[in-house]
Amino acid sequence: MQWLALCWLAWAPALLLWWRLISNGFHLDYPIVVEPRASLPMYVFAGLVASLFYAWWRPYISYVELQVRRHMDDWYRTVCEAARSGRLY
């Protein structure tokens, strides 16, 4: 969960700048003015979307982590047994 918060803090300002660029109609001549108080609702919205996306994907991520852990445990057990019996080298 900590990495999600760090990602949110890192990427939300970039998302807000893209939002500001889109709202300016992609006119690069216009200055991009960021007012912290005006950007707060959009920042909260970006955090909410990131949190919901994480909550939606978390079961799939957990399943993949479980399968990888199980595979690595089987592999480690096989290597240890081979090393003990002298078949490894």
TORMAR-288981 format. One record per atom (N, C-alpha, C, O): residue in three letters; y negated, x negated, z negated. Coordinates in steps of 0.1 Angstrom, whole numbers, padded with zeros to 4 digits, always signed. Each point is the difference from the previous one (the first is absolute). Last residue first. Example, Ala and Ser with C-alpha at 12.3 -4.5 7.8 and 13.67 -1.06 7.14 Angstrom:
<atoms>
SER+0022-0128-0071;SER-0011-0009+0000;SER-0011+0008-0008;SER-0011-0005-0001;ALA+0068+0002+0002;ALA-0012+0009+0000;ALA-0012-0009+0000;ALA+0000-0010-0007;
</atoms>
This chain:
<atoms>
TYR+0312-0256+0089;TYR-0003-0012+0007;TYR+0012-0005+0008;TYR-0001-0010+0007;LEU+0003+0050-0033;LEU-0013+0001+0005;LEU-0003-0012+0009;LEU-0007+0001+0011;ARG+0047+0010-0038;ARG+0000+0004+0014;ARG-0014-0001+0007;ARG-0001+0002+0012;GLY+0017-0009-0060;GLY-0001-0012+0008;GLY+0000+0003+0015;GLY+0002-0009+0008;SER-0003+0039-0049;SER+0013-0003+0006;SER+0000-0012+0009;SER+0011-0004+0004;ARG-0052+0019-0024;ARG+0010-0003-0011;ARG+0014-0004+0005;ARG+0007-0008-0005;ALA-0041+0021+0036;ALA-0003-0013-0006;ALA+0010-0003-0011;ALA+0004-0012-0001;ALA-0001+0054+0022;ALA+0004-0011+0009;ALA-0003-0014-0006;ALA+0008-0009+0002;GLU-0022+0047-0026;GLU+0014-0001+0000;GLU+0005-0011+0009;GLU+0010-0007-0003;CYS-0056+0015+0003;CYS+0004-0005-0013;CYS+0015-0001+0000;CYS+0006-0011-0005;VAL-0024+0032+0042;VAL-0003-0014+0001;VAL+0005-0007-0013;VAL+0005-0011+0000;THR-0002+0058+0002;THR+0010-0007+0010;THR-0002-0015+0000;THR+0009-0007+0000;ARG-0040+0033-0025;ARG+0014+0001-0006;ARG+0010-0008+0008;ARG+0008-0007-0005;TYR-0051+0014+0023;TYR+0000-0010-0011;TYR+0013-0001-0007;TYR+0005-0011-0003;TRP-0011+0044+0036;TRP+0000-0013+0006;TRP+0001-0011-0010;TRP+0007-0009+0001;ASP-0011+0054-0016;ASP+0013-0003+0006;ASP+0001-0014+0006;ASP+0010-0007-0001;ASP-0052+0020-0015;ASP+0010-0001-0011;ASP+0014-0003+0005;ASP+0007-0009-0005;MET-0041+0019+0036;MET-0001-0013-0005;MET+0009-0003-0012;MET+0005-0011-0001;HIS-0005+0055+0020;HIS+0005-0010+0010;HIS-0001-0014-0006;HIS+0009-0008+0001;ARG-0029+0042-0026;ARG+0015+0001+0000;ARG+0006-0010+0009;ARG+0010-0006-0003;ARG-0056+0009+0003;ARG+0004-0006-0013;ARG+0016+0001+0000;ARG+0006-0010-0005;VAL-0027+0031+0041;VAL-0001-0015+0001;VAL+0005-0006-0013;VAL+0007-0010+0001;GLN-0008+0056-0001;GLN+0010-0004+0010;GLN-0001-0016+0001;GLN+0011-0006+0001;LEU-0044+0027-0027;LEU+0013+0002-0007;LEU+0011-0006+0010;LEU+0009-0007-0005;GLU-0053+0010+0021;GLU+0001-0011-0010;GLU+0014+0000-0006;GLU+0006-0010-0003;VAL-0015+0045+0033;VAL+0001-0013+0007;VAL+0002-0011-0010;VAL+0008-0009+0002;TYR-0018+0051-0020;TYR+0014+0000+0006;TYR+0002-0013+0007;TYR+0011-0006-0001;SER-0054+0013-0016;SER+0010-0002-0011;SER+0014-0001+0005;SER+0008-0008-0004;ILE-0042+0020+0034;ILE-0002-0014-0004;ILE+0011-0004-0010;ILE+0006-0010+0000;TYR-0010+0055+0012;TYR+0006-0008+0011;TYR+0000-0015-0003;TYR+0009-0007+0002;PRO-0031+0037-0032;PRO+0015+0002+0000;PRO+0007-0008+0010;PRO+0011-0006-0002;ARG-0059+0005+0001;ARG+0006-0007-0010;ARG+0015+0002-0001;ARG+0008-0010-0002;TRP-0043+0030+0032;TRP+0009-0010+0005;TRP+0008-0007-0011;TRP+0010-0007+0003;TRP-0042+0041-0013;TRP+0008+0006+0010;TRP+0011-0010+0004;TRP+0011+0003+0003;ALA-0045-0016-0033;ALA+0009+0009-0006;ALA+0010+0006+0009;ALA+0012+0002-0003;TYR-0047-0029+0021;TYR+0010-0008-0008;TYR+0010+0008-0007;TYR+0012-0003+0000;PHE-0046+0025+0023;PHE+0008-0007+0010;PHE+0011-0008-0008;PHE+0012-0001+0004;LEU-0045+0021-0029;LEU+0009+0010+0005;LEU+0010-0006+0010;LEU+0012+0003+0000;SER-0047-0031-0017;SER+0010+0004-0010;SER+0010+0010+0004;SER+0012-0001-0003;ALA-0047-0011+0033;ALA+0009-0011-0002;ALA+0010+0003-0011;ALA+0012-0004+0002;VAL-0045+0036+0005;VAL+0009-0001+0012;VAL+0010-0011-0002;VAL+0012+0001+0003;LEU-0046+0002-0035;LEU+0010+0011-0001;LEU+0010+0000+0011;LEU+0012+0003-0002;GLY-0047-0034+0003;GLY+0009-0003-0011;GLY+0011+0011-0001;GLY+0012-0003-0003;ALA-0048+0010+0032;ALA+0009-0011+0006;ALA+0011-0004-0011;ALA+0011-0002+0004;PHE-0044+0033-0018;PHE+0009+0006+0010;PHE+0009-0010+0006;PHE+0012+0003+0002;VAL-0045-0019-0030;VAL+0010+0008-0008;VAL+0010+0006+0009;VAL+0012+0000-0002;TYR-0048-0021+0022;TYR+0008-0010-0006;TYR+0011+0007-0008;TYR+0012-0005+0000;MET-0045+0032+0019;MET+0009-0005+0010;MET+0009-0011-0005;MET+0012-0001+0004;PRO-0045+0019-0033;PRO+0010+0010+0003;PRO+0010-0005+0011;PRO+0012+0003-0001;LEU-0047-0033-0011;LEU+0009+0002-0011;LEU+0010+0011+0004;LEU+0012-0002-0002;SER-0052-0014+0026;SER+0014-0004+0005;SER+0010+0003-0010;SER+0012-0001+0003;ALA-0058+0008-0012;ALA+0004+0009+0011;ALA+0014-0003+0005;ALA+0006+0009+0005;ARG-0026-0037-0038;ARG+0002+0013-0005;ARG+0005+0010+0010;ARG+0007+0009-0003;PRO-0017-0054+0016;PRO+0012+0001-0008;PRO+0002+0014-0006;PRO+0011+0005+0000;GLU-0032-0019+0047;GLU-0006+0004-0013;GLU+0012+0003-0009;GLU+0008+0009+0002;VAL-0017-0036+0047;VAL+0010+0005-0010;VAL-0007+0003-0013;VAL-0005-0010-0006;VAL-0007+0002+0061;VAL-0005+0000-0013;VAL+0010+0007-0009;VAL+0005+0011+0002;ILE-0009-0034+0048;ILE+0010+0007-0008;ILE-0005-0002-0014;ILE+0000-0010-0007;PRO-0030+0011+0054;PRO+0005-0007-0011;PRO+0010+0008-0008;PRO-0001+0012-0001;TYR-0007-0009+0055;TYR-0004+0007-0013;TYR+0005-0009-0012;TYR+0012-0005+0000;ASP+0000-0006+0045;ASP-0014-0003-0002;ASP-0005+0006-0014;ASP-0009-0006-0006;LEU+0053+0013+0026;LEU-0001-0012-0008;LEU-0015-0005-0003;LEU-0002-0009-0008;HIS+0029+0057+0017;HIS-0012-0007+0005;HIS-0002-0013-0009;HIS-0003+0002-0012;PHE+0038+0034+0009;PHE+0003-0013+0005;PHE-0012-0007+0006;PHE+0002-0009+0009;GLY-0004+0051-0034;GLY+0004+0001+0014;GLY+0002-0013+0007;GLY-0002-0001+0012;ASN-0007+0011-0060;ASN-0011-0004+0008;ASN+0003+0001+0015;ASN-0009-0004+0008;SER+0043+0013-0039;SER-0010+0010-0002;SER-0013-0003+0008;SER-0008+0009+0003;ILE+0043-0040-0003;ILE+0004+0012+0008;ILE-0011+0011-0001;ILE-0004+0006+0009;LEU-0001-0045-0035;LEU-0001-0003+0014;LEU+0003+0012+0009;LEU-0007+0002+0010;ARG+0014+0002-0056;ARG-0014-0001+0002;ARG-0003-0003+0015;ARG-0009+0006+0006;TRP+0054-0007-0021;TRP-0005+0013+0000;TRP-0015+0001+0003;TRP-0005+0009+0008;TRP+0024-0051-0013;TRP+0005+0006+0013;TRP-0005+0015+0000;TRP-0005+0004+0011;LEU-0003-0027-0050;LEU-0009-0005+0010;LEU+0004+0005+0014;LEU-0008+0003+0008;LEU+0035+0009-0045;LEU-0013+0006-0001;LEU-0010-0005+0011;LEU-0008+0007+0005;LEU+0050-0027-0009;LEU+0002+0014+0005;LEU-0014+0007+0000;LEU-0003+0007+0009;ALA+0005-0049-0029;ALA+0001-0002+0015;ALA+0002+0014+0006;ALA-0006+0003+0011;PRO+0005-0005-0058;PRO-0013-0003+0006;PRO+0000-0002+0015;PRO-0009+0005+0007;ALA+0051+0003-0030;ALA-0009+0011+0000;ALA-0014-0003+0006;ALA-0005+0008+0007;TRP+0042-0040-0015;TRP-0001+0006+0013;TRP-0010+0012+0001;TRP-0005+0003+0010;ALA+0015-0030-0051;ALA-0003-0010+0011;ALA-0003+0008+0013;ALA-0009-0005+0008;LEU+0021+0028-0047;LEU-0012-0006-0003;LEU-0004-0009+0012;LEU-0012-0002+0003;TRP+0054+0022-0002;TRP-0011+0010+0002;TRP-0013-0006-0002;TRP-0010+0003+0008;CYS+0047-0030-0015;CYS-0001+0003+0014;CYS-0012+0010+0002;CYS-0008-0001+0009;LEU+0020-0008-0053;LEU-0007-0012+0006;LEU-0002+0002+0015;LEU-0010-0003+0005;ALA+0034+0036-0029;ALA-0014+0000-0004;ALA-0007-0012+0006;ALA-0012+0002+0004;LEU+0057+0000+0003;LEU-0006+0011+0007;LEU-0015+0001-0003;LEU-0008+0001+0009;TRP+0036-0032-0031;TRP-0003-0005+0013;TRP-0007+0011+0008;TRP-0008-0002+0009;GLN+0023+0012-0052;GLN-0011-0008+0000;GLN-0004-0005+0014;GLN-0012-0001+0003;MET+0051+0027-0011;MET-0012+0008+0000;MET-0013-0009+0000;MET-0010+0004+0005;
</atoms>
